[in-house]
């Protein structure tokens, strides 16, 4: 039977069929693996994403702008419609849980770095609901450095702790045959460390030397003996000597070696002398799709296979060896880079404007036959940049392997054969276990906890506290929707017998929804839960964060960003009237917080504490509840808000006492208060003497009254504050060709232009992008990323100077 690469419709082109004389095992197990893999590839296809940011470093008070691209196998991921992005601090505390609509496999949004943020990094986790069904190691995750606006002082850098790991090709160190063993050395932050040393057996006999080839990675060959142990003696870049044991030698097993020769992968399979294998199965999978399946006689102790790869899609090929009962014995991942995924947009400068506030025009054009979705960032060329992660490296490589990968964009920077060899070291030293073969060959498919989001978030609700008969009598529910801005609307919505109702209305940001049943006789106390299909904020384990680097190079670009960001924040303070200039002050004016404290606090609650004015906090209503609001603002406050359970608080070693309008309250009662009903919060550090249990401090919540109560329609009706999609703001790009009062302000923006919605088609294959320079930049860096409707990817970085 001829060996051939399977024809899969998503590969977009037929594969070559190359004849080989093989021993192919037929039987029930072979048929089962085919059918199970077919089901797995069809129903368990896995999505992955990449985020393009406007720049690589931010300061408190700045906005992080991003564009997300999603893929499934080799095509855009068009099924999921909702995209979630979580922002946490260095300790794993959730700062914001946001959700955005996905259109044409892309989405975009922003995050405002809090002005009082004190950390050095932010962590971004991005996913669709469907992605949560699978190994969390494959979720998108990135650490974004934050430049604190204070004098840059020399920091004490912790000593580097190098770690050396060994990875036998195929997975195990097998006795009696030649093994290829790769190694990887990293410090405690995941940065590569160059090492050198020797490999010895238990008697001290040197077997081979360690030869670092690229970014702390290398390999060597050896024939291990049964029952023997091996270790490496090595030293790092500082000359520190250490010893690391090699993996345990297996007496029975398979050694697998894969090499590239032209446009073919050569596979050598060797069985240990005492293994007792007479035949094996070999499969190749890409994106959970079966590419090939063959059988081999291995009575001679070895088998060879040649795989033509020139017509395969680029990505990770997983080669797995099974015994004749389909028990997995060895596995190896190998990267195929046929470069068919690339499309190249062209960028030309139509009008130069590098002087102060000058006009710039750039033309972006794509080939005639493509439909492309692009994002464009223009930044000051003098600030630091990080091009180590791109749309190509993220979607083809980083999102498909476990573990932190240093500078993945390097492996796609040219067509040099040396890069291919270095990329193969990555394949040898990074784990990959998307398919759990032991379960799959038994027909045990993974359980799916989350359905795929195939519909956009829309207004839904569930009525509680009424019987089916009462719901039938009511027939419908009256809804009054009042957004923060703009006109509201009223709806009369039918209710199903189970109390469920829905309307095809998409909500952005938070709105207040008033409700009343049409016929409410005897059912005045019903409650309504809205938007149950919105994924709640996840719980993060702060102790498991671990990817935050403590080292950031003090570069000229970092310093320039620090100066410009600091000046921008100084100007904000100036223009918002926080300085009085030359005005002669004869009496101290009370601050807004002092006014709020006098209006609401009394007695011992007038003491010193952290104060929060929610009447004048424009972003306050965007939080889910009071605890969610405080968690990102009160240093060290930990909130355990398990779904369906009672919230619990930990702060400074204990649980702070809670008060609502200076009356003791329980956490579940506080969590149920709509944040739009809260006027003022005061947090007292321990000890607090205003209560009976204030040893661990206290949190006083004051509900609105008097002039702080907003006059809104629907007064007297029950209401909920409902959050739909997160607000999507528009990047502010000033037009200095027209006169406006705000143009008198000094302009020191580091991001000059950001456009996440550049869409080109054969009917409109080019566009002109217009932006104006700031007051200080002398050159620009333009970064364009994008994806076509058939899954081709683009990354273009160019300087305008």
N, C-alpha and C positions, 0 to 999 in steps of 0.2 A: 504494500500500500504506500503511495507516495507521501512524503512529508511536505506539508504545505502550511502557510500562514493562513489562519482563519479569515474569512471574509466577513467583516463587521461593517454595517452600513455607516456608522459614525466615523469611520476612518476616511471616508470621502473618496477613496480610490481603490481599485483592486490591487491585490498583492501578487507578487511573482509566485509561481508554483514550481518548486525545485524538487526533482525526484531524488529520493535516497532509498537504498535498500535497507529496510529496517525490520526489526522483529517487533511487531505491534501486538500488544496484549488486548484481546477483546474479552468482555465479560460484564457482569452486572455492575462491578465497581467502576469500570470505565464509563459505562452509560450513566451511572449516578453522578459522577463528577461533571460530566457534560451538562446534564439537566440542572444540577444544583448551581453550577457556575452561570448558566444561562439565566436562571431566576435571580441570582445574586447581582449580575450585571444589569439586569433590567429594572429590578425593584430597589436596589441598594446603591445606585450610582451616587457618587459623593461630590459635593460642591466644594469649591475652594475660592478664596478671594485675595485681592491685593488692594491696598490703599495708597493712592498718590497724594502726598501732602504738598502744600505750597512751598515749604522749606523744611529744614531739618533740625532747627533749634528755635526755642521760643522763650519768652520772658513772661512773668506774671503780668496779667492784663492784656496779653496778646491773644488773638484768635487763631486756632489751628483749623485751617481749611483742608478738606479732604474730598477725594473722589474715589469711590469703590468700584472695582471691576470683579465680576464673578464668572467662573467657568465650571463646566461639568464635562469631564473627559476632555475632548479637544474643541468643544463648542461653547459659546456663551451659555450661561445658566439662566434660561428664560423662565423656568417654572416657578421658583420662589419669588414672592412679591414683597417681602418685608425683610429689612436688613437692620440688625441690632449692633450697636456699638457701645461698649462699656469703658468708662474712664476711671482708673483707680490711682491712688497715690502710692508712694513707695511701700507703705505698710499693708497694701491690699484693700484699703478702705474705698468703697465705691463712691465716686464723686458725681457721676452722672450715668444713667441708663437711658439710652436714646434709641429710637427706631425711625427708620426712613423708608419710603417706598422705593422699590426696585423697578426701574423702567429700562427695557432693552438690556438686561443683565448688568445694570450700573445704577449707582446711587451716589448722593453727595450730601454733605452736611458740614458742621463746624462744632468746635468746642472752645469756649472762652476759658482760658487759664485764669483761675481766681487771682485777684490782685494780691491777696494775702497768702498765696501758696508759698510754702517754705521748702518744699522738697526739691531734689535735684533732677528727678525724673517723673514722668507720667507713664503709666502702662495703658496701652490700647488693646482691647480684645474685641474682635469683630466676627460676626457669624450670622447665619440664617438659622431659623428654628430647626430645619432639617439637619444641619451640621451637628447639632447637639445629640443626635442619635449615635454618633460614632466616637472614636477615640479623641479625647480632648486635646491630645498632643498635636493634632493636625489643625486645630483652630488657629486663626490668624492672631498673632500676638506681636506687639512691638513696644519697645521702650523709647520714649521721646524725651531727650534731655531738656531741662528747663534752666535757663541762665538767671540766677537770682540777681536782683537789682541792688547790689551792694558792692563795696570795694572787693575786687578780686584779690584774695589773700592766698599765700602759698599754703597748700594743704599737705598734711602728712599722708603720704601714700602708703597704704599697708604693704607689707612684704608680699612679693609674689609667691604663691603656693602652686607649684606645678603638679599636674596630675597626668599619669601615663596610663593609657588603656590599650589593650590588644584585641584584635578582631580577626580570628581565623576566617579565611575566605570560605564561604559555605556555612559558617556558623559554629563548627567544632574543630578542635585540634585532634586529628585522627592518626593513630599509631601505624607505623610501617609504610606510609606513603608520603610523597612530597607535598607539603602544605605551604601555601602562601599565607603569610600572617601580616596584616597591616597594623599600624599603631597610630595613635593620635595623642598629642600632648597639649594640654590647655592649662591656663591659670584658673583661679577661682571665679573669674568673671567671664570665662568662655573664650578668652583671647588665646591665639596659638602661641606656643612656647617652643623654641628650638632646643632640642636635646641631642645628646650623643652618648653612646655607651656600647655595651656588649650583652649578648644573650648567652647564658651558661646553663649547664645542667646541675644536678644536685652535687656532683663531684667537683664542680668548679671548672669543668672543661668548657672552653669558649666554643660556641656553636656558630655564631655570626655576630656582626656588628649592627648597631642601629644606625640607619642612614636616613636622616630627615631630608625629604624631597621638597615639600611645599607646605607652608603654614602649619608646621608642627606635625605633619603626616609623612609616613613612609611605609616601607614594607621590607620583608626579608623572607627567605625560603628555609625550610628545615624538614628533616624526616624524624619525627619524634619516636622514641621508643616506648613500648608498652610498660606501664608502671613507673615511668620516669617523670620527674618534675623538673620544671625549667623556670628560670627567673632572669630578669634583666637588671644589670647594674648600670646606672646612667646618672648624668648630671645635667642640670639646666643651664640657662644662659648666665647665671650668677656663679656657676661652679659648684652648686650644692649637689651632693651625691645622695642618691636614693636607690631603693631596690623595689621592684615590682614583680610579682609572680605572674607567669603566663597561665592561660586557662588550663584546666585539667585535661590530660590526654585521654581520649576515648579509644578503647581497644577495638570496638566494633563501630564502624561508621563509614561515611562517604566524604571524600575531599573533592571540592568543586573549584575549578579554575576557569575564568572567562577572560578572553583577550580579544582585541580588535585587530582584524587584518583586512585592510581595504574597506569594503562596504559589507563585511560579514563579521559576525561574532563567532569565535571559535570556543567551544565548550569542551573541557576535559574533565571526566568524572572518574575518580579512582576509589576503589573499595579497599578497606583494610584487609589484610590477608585472612583474618579470622572472622570476617563479617558474615560470610555464608550467603551472600546475595547471588541469585542467578539471573534476575532480570529487574529492570527498574522502569518507572515512568518519568518523563520529563515534560513539564508544562512551561509555557511562557504566557504571562498576563500583562496587560497594560490597562490602566484605568478600570480594573476589575473585569476586563474583557479577556476571554481566552483567545490568545493569538496563535498558539500552536500546542499540540500534544503528541508526543511520540513515545515509543517504547524502545528499549535497548537491552541486548544480551550483555551481561557483565560477568560471565563466568571466567573470563580471562583476567579479571581484576580491574579493567578499565573500559570506558566507552567514550566515543567522541561524537560531537555534533557540530554542524556548521549551520548558522542561522543567517539568511540574507535579511538585511535590515534597511536597505535603501528605500523601500516603499512603506515603511512603518512611519507612523506619526512620531514626532519628537516627544521625548519624555522618558519615564522610567520603565524599563522592561524587567519584570521579575521572573527569574528562572528558578524553578523549584524541582527538586528530585524526590521521588517517592519510591518506596519498595512496591512489590507487586500487589500488596494489600492496601495500597494508597495511604500508607503512613509516611508523612513528610520526613525526609532524612537530611536535606541540605537546601539552602536557599541563598541566592545571590542577586542583588539588584545591579543593573547596568544602565547607563544613560545612553539614549540614542539622540543624536543631534543632527537631523537632516536639514535644519534651518528653513523648512517650508512654512514655519509659523510667522515669519517676519514680513511686515510691510513697512515701507519707508515714506512717511510724509516728508514733504519738502517745506522748508521755511526760508523765506526771503524777506529782507528788510526793504520796504517800499519807501519809508520816510524815516530818516534818522533824527533823533532829538535827545541827545545826551546832555544838553545844557539844562539849566534850572527850569523845571516845569514845562519842558518842551514836549511837543507832540511826537509820538512814535506810531508807525504803522508797520505791521508785519503781515505777510501773506502766508497762510498755511494751505497746502495743496496735497491731495492724495491722488493715486492712480485712478484712471477713468472708471474701472469696473467695480470699485469697492464702495461699501457703505460703512462708514467709520464713526465711532463715538470717541471723542478726544477730550483731554483736559490740558490746560495750558497754565503754567506758572512762570511769572517773570519776577525775579528778585534782584536786589542789589548784588552785583558780582563780587563785592568785597567781603560779604559775610560768609561764614563757613558753610560748607555743603557736604552732604553725605549721599553719594551715589552707589552705595554698596548693595542696596536692595532696589530692584526695578520691577516693572510689571512682568518682564520676561523671566527673571530669576525667581520671582515669587510664585508665579502661576505654574511654571514648569519644573521647579526644583524645590525651593524652600517649603512650600505647602505640601509636598509629597514625602518628606522625610522627617524623622523625629530628631530632636536635639537642635541646639543652636549652631547655625552655619555662619562662619566668618566670611564676610565679603562675597556673597553668592553671585553678585553681578559680574565678578571677575571672570567667571567661567563662560560667559557669553560675550565677552568684550572683543573677541576676534576669532578668526577661524584657524588659529595656530594649533598645530597638532599637540604642542606641549600643554595647552589648556585642556585638551581632551584627556591627556594622561593625568593631569592634576584633578580633573573632575572624577576620574575613576577612583582616585584615592578617597574622595568624598563618598562615593558609592560603597567602598569597602569599610568605611569607618562610621557610618551613620545607620541607625536602626531603621527598619521598615517592616511594619507588621499590620498592614491594612486587612489582610485576609488571614483569619484564624483557621488554618487548614484542618486541624484536628477536629474542630466542630463542623466545618463545612462538609468534609467527606462523609460525615455521619448524617448529613441532611439537616443539621441544626443551624438555622438561619438566625441572625441577630434579631432581638426584639426591638421594635420601633416605638419609642416613647412619644415622639413628636411627629405629627403628620406634616407633610410639606405645605408651606404657606402658598397655596396657589391662588389666593384671593387677597386683595388689598384690605387693610384694616378699615372697617366701616362701623357705623353706629349699631351696636347690639346691646341688648339688655335682658335681664331676668328679674321677674317680679317675685318677691318672697312675702309670705304672710297672708296669702289668699288661697282659698280652696279652688279646685277646677270649676265648681259651680259658680263661685263668685267671679272668676275670671271670664266665664262665658257671659255672665250678666253684664260685666263691664265692657266686654267686647274690644275695647281699645284703650290706649293711654295717651293722654295729652302731654306733649313735650314742648318746652320752651328753651331753646338753645341760645345762650348769650355768650359770645366770644369776648375776648379782652378788647378787641378792636372791631369796628364795623358793626353792621346791623345784625340783629339776631333773627331767628326764624322760629315759627311754630309748626308743629306737626301733630297730626292725629294718626297714630300708628296702631294697626291691629295687633292683638295679643294671641299667641297660640295657647291651646289648652294647658300646656306645661308651663306657661308664664313667660315664654321666650318671645322676644320681638326684635326686629331689625329694620334698618333703613339704609338705602344705598348712598349714604352720606359719608364722605371722608373728612375727618377732623384733624386739624393741625394745632399743635400747642395745647394748652389746657382751656377748657370752656366750662361754664357753669350750666348745668341742665336741670331745669325745674320740671317736676312731673306730677301728674294727678290722674287717677283712673277716671274714666268717663262717668261711671255710675259707682260712687264710692260708699254707698250705704252699707254700714257694717264692716267696712274694710278700710277704715281711715288710717290704720297703723301699718300699711304695707311699706316695704322698702324695695329699692331697685338697685341692682348691681349692673354697672355698665362696662362695656368693652372687656368681657371675659376672655376674648381671643387674643388680647395683648399679652405677650410674654412678660411675666413679672421680673423684677431685678434678681439676678442670681446671687448666690452666696459665694464669696471668695475667701479662700484660706490665706490669710496674710502671711503665715509662716512658710507657705509653699511658693511664694513669689519668686525670689531667687535669681531673676535674670537681670536685675538692675545692676549696672556697672557703677563702680565707685570712682572710676578714672575717666576724666574727660580732658583731652589735650588742650592746653592753653594756647590756642593758635591766634594769629592775627585776625582771622575771620571771626573767632569767638569774641575777641576784644572789641572789634568794630560793632558786632551785634549788640554787645553789652552797652556800648556808648549810645547807639541809636535808640535802643529800646528804653534805656534810662531817660534819654531826652524826651522820647514820646510820652512816657508816663509823667514826667515833670510838666510837660505842656498840658496834659489832661488836667492835672491838678490846678494849673494856672488858669486855664480857660473855664473850668467849672467853679471858679471863684473861691478856691481853698486858700489862696494867699490874698492879702489885703493891700499889697503894694505900698504906696506912700500915704494911705489913708490914716489919719490920726484917730486912734481908738481911745475914747474916753470912758467907755463902759464895756464890760465883757458881755457879748451876745451869747445867749444860751444855744448850745448845739441842739440839733433835732433829737439826738438820743437823750439829752438832758430833759428836753420838753416831754418826751415819751415817758421817761422815768418818773417825773413829777406827776404826770397824768395818771399813771397806772400803779406804780409801786407805792407801798406804805410801810410804816414801821421798820422792822428789821429787814424787809425786802428792799429798803432804800440803800442797803450796803453796796460795797464795791463788787462788781461782777462784769462778766462779758455781756454786752448788750447787742440785741438784734432788732432792728426796726423793720417789720414786715409790711407796714403800711406804705413805706416809700421804697421798698426793695422790689424793683421791676421783675426780677427773676424768681422771687419767692414762690409765686403760684405755680411754677413749673416743677416743683418737688412733689413727691407722692404724699408725704406726711411730714410731721414736725421732726421726727427722728432722722429721716432722710435729709432734711434741711440742715440739721445740726451736725451730722456726722462728718461732713466735709469742712466744717468751720471750727469745731471745737477739737483742738489737738488731743489725741489719745482716746476720744470717745468711741467706744465699740458698741455697735447695735447688732444684736442677734434677732433678726426679724424673720424667722422661719415661716414659710407659707402655711397659713392656717393656724399658727400657734401664737402664743402671747409674746410680744417683744420683751427682750431683756437688755439691760444696759450695764456696761462696765466702764468705769472711769476712775483712774488713779487708784486702782486696787479694790474698788467696791462699786456698789450701785448707788447713784445719786438719788436723792429724794425728789419726787415730782409734785408740782403744785399747778393747779389751774385756777386762775384768779385768786391765788394765795390760799387755796383749799387743797389739802393733800389728795393726790389722784394716783390711780394705777396706770401702768404702761399701756394696757389695751385700750383704756378710756382715752388716754392722750393720743394714741395712734389713730383713733377714729375721728378726731376733730379735723374738719377740713382746714387746710393750711390757709385758705383765703379768709377764714374766720379769725385768724390770729393777728393781733396787732403788734405784740411786743414780746420778746423772750429775754430772760435774764438768767445767766448761768453763773452760779456761785461756786468758787473753789472751796474745797474742804478746809476747815470745818464751817458749816453753816448753822447759825444759832437761831434761825427763824422757825425751826421745826423740832420734833422729838427725835428724829433720826437723820441728823445732818452731818454725821461724821465723814461721810463720803461726798459732801457737797450737795448742791441742789440745782434743779432746773425749774424756773417759774415761767409759766405760759399765761399770757393775758389775752383774752378774747376781745374783739373789737367792740367799741361802744361809742356813743355820741357821734361826733363829727367824723370819726373814722369808719363809720358804717356807710358803705357805698350804696347810693340809691339806684336800685336795679329793678327792672320789671320782673314780675313774678313773686313779689314779696308776699310771704304768707304760705307759699307752696314749699313742699319738700324739694330738696335739690342735692345733687352730687357735683363735685368738681371732677370732670372727666378729662383724661389726657389721651389724645390720639397720637398721630405722628409728631415727632419732634419738629420744632420750628426750623425751617431752612432759610437762613438769612442770605441776603445778596451782598457780595463783596463790594465795598465802597471803592469806586475808581473815579476820582475827581476829573471833571472836564474843565480844564483851565482856559478853554476858549470862551467860556461864558463867565460873567462876573457874579459871584455869590459872596455873601458876607463871610461864610466859613472859609473862603479861600484866603482870607487874611491871616489865617493861622499858619504857623511854620509846618512844613511837610517833611517828616523824616521817616516815612514808611520804609520798611525793609522788604516787604512784599509789594511790588509796584502794581502787579496785575494778576488776577486769578479768575479763570473762566473754566468751570467744570462741565460746561454744556456746549462744546463745539461739535456739531454734527454735520458730516459731509456725505454726499451721495453722488452718483453719476450725473445727476441733474445740477448739483451744486458741489463741484469737486474742490473748490477753493473758497476761502473766506479771508477778509481783511480784519485784523484785530487792532484796535486803537487804544492807546493808553498814554498817559502823561507822566513824565519824570517827576520825582520829588525835588527837594531843594539841595540834595547832597550827593546823589549817585552819579558816578562818572562812567559806569558800565553796567550792563545787565546780564544776568544768566537766564536763559529761556529753557525750560524743560517741558517737553510735550510727551504725554503718554496716551495710549489709546488701544482700542480693540475694534476689529471689524465684525460684521454680522456672521462671518464664517469662522471666527476664532483666531484670526491673525493678530499679532501683537506688535506694538511700536513703542520705541523709546528714543527720543531725540533730545540731546542736550547741546546747547550752542551759546556762545558768548557774543554779546553785542558790545563792542568797545571801539 
